[in-house]
C-alpha cells in the first residue's frame, strides 16, 4: 500500500514540475511513511510514497527496467507475482529485487498494455515508457485501489487521492454540481466524474493511455454478464459450496503474503468472521483481530466479535468510541476522503485502523461479500416487491392502484404506512423507483424539498447506475442485475472509504472476497445459492458451517449501525443546526434554509427521521469549507451541555491503554 502521483506532458516539463510532483506526493505522506521517491526526465515526473510490506530493503519506487527506459510507480499488491516472475525470467527478463513492483515493469515489457491480465491482486499503477513518451495508468478489476487523473493544458496529472492533484496548483478546486444530486442519492458517482470539476477517477477494470497529448480510456476486464452458468445450475449444491470454499480459502492464503505483521478487522458479522476463521487455519499462531464499537451497547457488535475470537483462538483488540470521538474526528476525515463522506461508518473505521496500526501493518477485511452474494436485506425485499408488483399491475386496474397510493396508504397506521410507502402499493414499478430511490441516502423527493432548484439542476441522479443495470444480458435475472449494479457503483464507494480510512492510519487493507477468480465464479452461480427467501449469502453460510459458532451464522445483519440520528436529535442538534443554517451555508445557494430548519425541528422532536439527510448535508458543507473555500481542515464546536443521551447502557470508562487520536477513546484487549 502506497501513494502514487505524477505529471507527464506532451511538451517538455518546466523546472517547477518536479517540485509540484513532490508536493503532490507528500500531501499524502500518511499513505507511505516509510520512504519517498521521485523519477524525472524531460517529459515525466513520477512520485511515490512507500509503506514497506514486501521486500523491505529492495522495493523502493519509482522503479525501472534494466535499461532505465521504462518506469513504474505503483500502489497495491500482486499476490501471484512469484508465479508471473517465473514466466518472465524464463523469457529472459532479469530482476534486481524481490518485489512485486518489478514484476509490473517486466510484464509491461513482455505483454504491453495487456499485462494487467497476468496479475491477481489489488493495484493502481502508472508506467512511463520513456522512448515512446507514453503513460499507461491501470486500476485493478474491482477498484480496491483508487486512482484519479486530470488534464492541465498539455499535462496529465494523476494521484492516489484527489488532494494530490489539487496540490499541484495546476487544477483549481471547483465544485461539480452536475453530480451533486447523484452523490446525495447514491452516495457516490457511478461514472468517472468526481465532485471536483475536471478531476476524474479511473474506473475499476480500466486503463488510461496518454500519448501525444491525447487521453484514451478503455475497459480491460468485465464481470461475466451472461447470468448463471447452465453447467453450474445442473451441479449439486454441495459441489458448488466446496468449490466456493476452496476459492475463498485460496484467496485468504494469497493475501497473507507479507514481510510485516498482519491482522484482521473483525466486526462479528458473517463476512469478517468467515475470513478470520479461514485466516486462522493458514497461520501457526493466534491471529490479531481488531474491533470497534460505540459506548452505547445498542450500537455494538462486540459480543459477536468476542465469540468469534474465542472460537478461532485469536488475540482480540477492541476500541470503544463515543459521540465526542466521532464528531471530533469527522472534519479531518472529510479532508482524508476528499469528497463528502458517504457513510457514517467511515468514522469508526478510522478509529479501528488507528488501533490496528499499533500492532500490525496489514489487515484483511470482509468487504465485498454483500454485493457478491446478495447479503443486504434490500435484495429479498426488492425481489419480492418487484414480483408482487407485477401481479398487482395485472389484476388491479390503474385507477384503483392510483386511489390506493393516494388515499389508502397515507391513512394507514404509522408502521404499516412506512412499509407501504416503500412498496408496490405506493410507487411505480420501475428500476429507479423500486431499487434505487427506495434505498437512497437522500431520495429525490427529499432533495426537491431540502435543496434549491439550482443544486439539483434537473439531473436524473440514477441514470448512470441504470446504465449498469441494463448492461447485463443473456440469462441474468433481476437479482443478477441488482448485484451487477451494486458491484459497479455502491461497492466502489465502499472500497474508496476503506482505502482512505485505513490509509489515514497508514494501514494496508486487503479484501479476500474480491479476488477476481472468486468474483467471476460467484457471478455465474445459480441465484438459489445466494438468496433463498429471506436467507442471504446462503453459499457462504454453508461453506463455513462448522468453523464458526452457529449464532454467527444465523444472527441478523446489523450493518455497523452508527447512532448519528440519536446524537443529532439530542446534544449535537445545536452543532449541526449551526453548520447547516449559518451564513456561509445559506450563501452557497444550495439548500432551502426554511425547509432544512423544519427538517431539523422535526428530527429533534421525533416526528421526522432526518438523520440521513443531516449527515449528507453536514458532510457536504464541511467539504465545501475544506476544499472549495480552501479553508483546510475544519473543527466542530463541542455541545454546550450534555443531555445524557447515550450514557445509559454504556460501557464502563476504562484507563487509556494506548495512543489514540482522541484521548477519550479506549483500547481494550478482550479476555478470550
Secondary structure, DSSP 8 states (H G I E B T S, - for coil): -EEEEEEEESS---THHHHHHHHHHHTTGGG-BTEEEEEE-SSEEEEEEE---SSTTT--SSEE-TTS-EEEEEEEEETTHHHHHHHHHHTT---SSS-HHHHHHHHHHHHGGGGGGG--EEEEEEEEETTTTEEEEEE-SS--S--EEEEETTEEEEESSHHHHHTTSSS---B-GGGHHHHHHHSS-SSSB-SBTTEEE--TTEEEEEETTEEEEEE------S-S-HHHHHS-HHHHHHHHHHHHHHHHHHTT--SS-EEEE--SSHHHHHHHHHHHHH-SS--EEEEEEESBGGG--HHHHHHHHHHHT-EEEEEEE-HHHHHHHHHHHHHHHSS----THHHHHHHHHHHHHTT-SEEEE-TTHHHHHT-SHHHHHHHHHHHHHHHHHHHS-HHHHHHIIIIIGGGS-HHHHHHHHTSTTTS-SSHIIIIIGGG-SS-HHHHHHHB-HHHHTT--TTHHHHHHHHH--TT--HHHHHHHHHHHTHHHHHHHHHHHHHHTTT-EEEEGGG-HHHHHHHHTS-GGGTEETTEESHHHHHHTBTTB-HHHHHS-------THHHHHHTTTHHHHHHHHHSHHHHHTT-B-HHHHHHHHHHHHHTSS--HHHHHHHHHHHHHIIIIIS---S------SS---TT-TTB-------S--SSTT-EEEE---
